[in-house]
């Protein structure tokens, strides 16, 4: 023996690999083993284990208590025997319970029964013990059926008599006893046994014998005495017991009965009918019991009520499809159960092809499939439509009207057309368990799909009922719909997802092809036939469907409002969705006529703690992590339905099970928007909104302040990921703090989140909220967060709209606050305020000194930032070699600090130098590395700009028809992506290619379109404005429109000076050089080309047009005059060149006076 053996089908026994008994000390350890063994290797949630192990009073810390028991169990079974998963604890070892289940699934009943050693030993699980005993009884019945099918009934008589005596109301062993007696030639005893059964059933239950028992009775009366060979014609769908190898004579007839392989012309007696028909014995047997008769075939109905023993219906299937139930006959014809008794569809069924296929596959693999989802998800419709193609007879049982759990079996019986005979005397009401047993006898081994619809309000009763039927009826399958699982062994869960929606901008896709949109338009045209959605209306329909979470019922209710509103009106009123969505079908259940009724139904099924938690969860705007829920939603002790932190996990699991909460792939918890709105109303009704929101803000403030210092070092990636995951709730906390005037929380949140908001690439959507936070009266707020909030908002604002005046005001405010602090370097941002102010005020004489001063600040990140600033300052001074060295030093410093943002920025700066040297491949590699750093951080602030520069570098020399065609395709692609920088640069590159291929007029519309995009962005980035105007000036010059070209070049130069960007100014000088050549002034051109090189510090070898301009000027002037003019330009101060070009000092007047320069 090489493994641990665990046996519970009899006295609990554990043996080790060596065969020695393993002692389990303590009843709770044994109970834990039983609980884990019963799930066949699936995890058992902590809450379920706690309830089982401590049914009366749970321990103070259930998690620790269960862990201690699990450790003791591991000590006995092996350290890997019990595994802790996110879903709970699971047993990794095999057990006889699992083996028993496997053998039953493969119909190996004798082998399954051989595992039993006595009554199951399952401490703490009496119901499961009873279920297993029922399964054993069913397996024993199957074995007896197989023996009867093989003609060996006489040997079963003693055991069957004992079974009948032990449980007189079980009809299956009675029917088996009748057949066994008949096979033994003891028909008189069989008939007497039937009379005794009828008397007992009438006396105890007030009922007649079931069809199963009546058919056995009729077989005794009408069929000849069976022999082992002839018995195959009356096989009751039981699998034959395999015989020994070579025993073909004993097994072939049984196979014929089950598979229809009898020789043509054989004569078959149909069970209990007295009718003999020619044909394949097995095929007719299959037809009689599986409903598979060919069209037009005549099949005798076993025991058809009111029709006599030889009644037949054309084409009638067998089994439940062909039997007539007692009391169901109507005058003139018996009423047989149809194979598919489903309601006809009244509306189209859209967008569920994948789900229908999944249900079909699940029903093939499992006998219990449960469709789960929130109210209005379309579970019932999916179940019905999936069942239409199911091959077996089926019945739909609508449980929504059933109020009492005790009425559930009766509802199923009524749906199966099962009606009790009127008792001959006054009797007490038939108990649900009696009805269940009658159903078990009725269904027996017949193929049947039972659809139990809307189980959630009867969940315990539905679970017990389904488990009992499935255990006793081996060919029954159950398809259930519920808002929570039945949670019984063998259940296959299929969550019903929302209808598909466009994932991005609806204008960039075909929204009409998505199921949610199709459902809305389909239902809308049903109530407003003349309506057809325009492009703009389709975008609004997408917004409606998205706001309603893609839930079919809510979408249908919204579409019904198209009688009186257009899509825009519906969308505007969704804030009051529970008032709006009230127009459901009068034929629908009351709880499906309004959106509020749908959610009310689920709310009413919750207990007080579940309601309290659900209401408090409404304060979350996005998916919440477990820790956040524990700290926020358990933060109001003493309230009605109080929730303690150690309850939260189990309550969350319960809400997920009830389809009111969604667990994301990332392990966070999210409310559907409709549930969130409803829960928020309930929270408000409880008077707990303010307190819960306060706890929510406090938690997220702590998250921001705890994580912000990590943004400047190796913890950057994890912190950015945490902030991104909680983004919606961080912003919600900030917004609520602003709304309630809580300046302390609001300003501190801005200080904690500002760097993240600036760098994440969101293009300023939260900037107005940040400004509102800083506008709150904040005298009582600590100086440090106020200083940091003002400084970081200046950078955020500048990147968003380039409003220099307001940016500088924020920087000066931050410096004033910083200077009042005991430690002006208390935060890494504060030492940088001076140099940033100097840069934006263009105090170029001061920037280099300020950058070097940062080397002495103790914080290593600040030292690295100082080297980066020094590199750009030297670049703007035209000191290229020193600048590049400073950037390399900065890159190394940021690497040591562990800051990817700094490394990304350095890569971009170094790429410029590679490009100017003509090393396009090296430059592209550096930009790709910069993009990779941003991707590793999970942000997108500068990556579009880097990609745009790669486009410009790759196509900088494009001048062939093939290159033009490739650029045209690229422009189409980037337009569709709506990425701002790449779109502008692609337009510029294509315009330059048109110009170089002799078609400059084709470039003008592209550049005007690009400038329009910049103009529509408030104070568009001056660098991009300058570059585009330079391109426009070059193109106008190529078209011969020199005055317009000069005006465009002046605009380019003004924007470049405003940005205080040396390389941008150099590009503008190069544009003026091109204009000078076209104006026949080569000396001026040579001077300007030299001035451009002086501004950049190196010649630009990446631009073929610059090279062409230099060559033209050189050819016109000759070598020495050209060099003199170029050298004069290289040494000329920037201001001198600006005045020469008629631009003067383009800096704002306030900046000039602040700088103290002319």
Buried (B, 14 or more C-beta within 10 A) or exposed (E): EEEBBBBBBBEBBBBBEEEEEBEBEEEBBBBBBBBBBBBBBBBBBBBBBBBBBBEEEBBEEBEEBBBBBBEBBBBBBBEEBBBEEEEBBBBEBBBBBBBBBBBBBEBBBBBBBEBBBEEBBBBBBEEBBBBBBBBBBBBBBBBBBBBBBBBBBBEBBEBBBEBBEEEBBBBBBBBBBBBBBBBBEBBEBBBEBBEEBBEBBBEEBBBBBBBBBBBBBBBBBBBEEBEBBBBBBBBBBBBBBEBEEEEEEBBBBBBBBBEBBBEEEBEBBBBBBBBEBEBBBBBBBBBBBBBBBEEEBBBBBBBBBBBEBBBBBEBBBBBBBBBBBBBBBEEEEBEBBBBBBBEEEEEEBBBBEEBBEBBBEBBEEBBBBBBBBBBBBBBBBBBBBBBEEBBBBBBBBBBBEBEEBBBBBBBBBEBBBBEBBEBEEEEEEBEBEBBBBBBBBBBBBBBBBBBBBBBBBBBEBBBBBBBBBBBBBBBBBBBBBBBBBBBBBBBBBBBBEBBBBBEEEBEEBEBBEBBBBBBBBBBBBBBBEEBEBEEEBBBBBBBBBBBBBBBBBBBBBBBBBBEEBBBEEBBEBBEEBBEBBBBBEEEEBEBBBBBBBBBBBBBEBBEEBBBBBBBBBBBBBBBBBEEBBBBBBBBBEEBEBEBEEBBBBBBBBBBBBBBBBBBEEEEBBBBBBBBBBBBBBBBEEBEBBEBBBBBBBBBBBEBBBEBBEBBBBEBBBEBBEBBBBBBBBBBBBBBBBBEEEBBBBBBBBBBBBBBBBBBBBBBBEBBEBBBBBBEBEBEEBBBBBBBBBBBBBBBBBBBBBBBBEBBBEBBBBBBBBBEEBEEBBBBBBBBBBBBBBBBBBBBBEBBBEBBBEBEEBEBBBBBBBBBBBBBBBBBBBBBBEBBBBBBBBBBBBBBEBBBBBBBBBBBBBBBBBBBBBBBBEBBBBBBBBBBBBBEBBBBBBBBBBBBBBBBBBBBBBBBEEEBBEBBEEBBEEBBEEEBBBBBBBBBBBBBBBBBBBEEBEBBBEBBEBBBEBBEEBEBBBBBBBBBBBBBBBBBBBBBEBBEBBBBBBBBBBBBBBBBBBBBBBBBBBBBBBBBBBBBEBBBBBBBBBBBBBBBBBBBBBBBBBBBEBBEBBBEBBEEEBBBBBBBBBBEBEBBEBBEBBEBEBBBBEEBBEBBEBE
